[in-house]
Every structure is written in C-alpha cells, then in structure tokens.
Amino acid sequence: MISVKAVSVPSLTAVASLLFRMAEKGLKLDLTGGDAVLRIADDLPTGSVLILRQDGRQDRRDSMTAQQTGYLMRTALAAVET
C-alpha cells in the first residue's frame, strides 16, 4: 500500500498525477481526518477517483485522465482549505 500525506496542494497534485499514471488501480483521497491522505485504492478500477469528504459525502469519478485527476484533487483540497 502506498499512502501520501498532503504537505501542500501542489505537491499532492503532482503525486496524484504520478500515482494515477503508474498504478493500475484507482485513487482514494481521504479528507475526513486532520490531514488529506491519498491512497492507491485496490477496490477501484484504473481511472477512478474516490473522494471521502469531511461531511461524510463520497464523490466518485470514473474514466478520468491524469490531468482531470490533478484538477479534481486541487479543487477538493481548495474546498477544504476555505
């Protein structure tokens, strides 16, 4: 299992794009704790991203590109920071 703790939005975005390209699995961004954590999700197909939000919602996107994944991560993290 690979797990990444977010230090900054740009660094997490870069790691998300890299993991997205290298992993043959989906990605899960967990925003429920104090820090954002990005994991490779063995239970998600390639190209899928699942965001676990602080309010309990789960947003899933399928058939994503690496560029779309980076944008989605930036947007999700920006919403948490405000």
C-alpha positions in Angstrom: 0.0 0.0 0.0 1.2 3.5 -0.9 -0.2 6.3 1.2 0.7 10.0 0.9 0.0 12.7 3.4 -0.5 16.1 1.8 2.0 18.8 2.6 0.6 21.2 0.1 -1.9 21.3 -2.7 0.7 21.4 -5.5 2.7 18.5 -4.0 -0.3 16.3 -3.6 -1.5 17.2 -7.1 1.9 16.2 -8.5 1.9 12.9 -6.6 -1.7 12.2 -7.6 -0.8 12.5 -11.2 2.2 10.3 -10.9 0.3 7.6 -8.9 -2.5 7.8 -11.4 -0.2 7.1 -14.3 1.8 4.3 -12.5 -0.8 2.5 -10.6 -3.1 0.1 -12.3 -5.8 0.9 -9.7 -7.9 3.9 -8.7 -7.1 6.6 -6.2 -8.8 7.5 -2.9 -8.4 11.0 -1.4 -9.4 10.9 2.3 -10.3 14.3 3.6 -12.0 13.1 6.8 -9.0 13.5 9.2 -6.9 16.4 10.1 -4.7 15.9 7.0 -5.6 14.9 3.5 -4.3 11.4 2.6 -4.0 10.0 -0.8 -4.0 6.2 -1.3 -4.0 3.8 -4.2 -7.4 2.0 -4.0 -7.2 -1.7 -4.8 -11.0 -1.8 -4.9 -11.3 0.9 -7.7 -10.6 0.3 -11.4 -7.9 2.2 -13.2 -9.1 5.8 -14.0 -11.4 6.0 -11.0 -11.0 8.5 -8.1 -13.0 8.4 -4.8 -13.0 11.5 -2.5 -14.1 10.9 1.1 -15.2 14.4 2.3 -15.3 15.7 5.8 -19.1 15.9 5.8 -19.4 12.2 5.1 -20.1 12.5 1.4 -18.3 10.3 -1.1 -17.7 11.6 -4.6 -16.6 9.1 -7.2 -15.4 9.8 -10.7 -14.7 7.2 -13.3 -12.8 7.2 -16.7 -10.6 10.1 -15.6 -7.4 11.2 -17.2 -4.2 12.2 -15.3 -4.9 15.9 -16.0 -8.5 15.6 -14.8 -7.3 13.8 -11.7 -4.9 16.6 -10.8 -7.6 19.2 -11.3 -10.1 17.2 -9.2 -7.5 16.9 -6.4 -6.8 20.7 -6.4 -10.5 21.5 -6.3 -11.2 19.1 -3.5 -8.3 20.4 -1.4 -9.1 24.0 -2.1 -12.6 23.4 -0.7 -11.2 22.0 2.5 -8.8 25.0 3.0 -11.5 27.6 2.8 
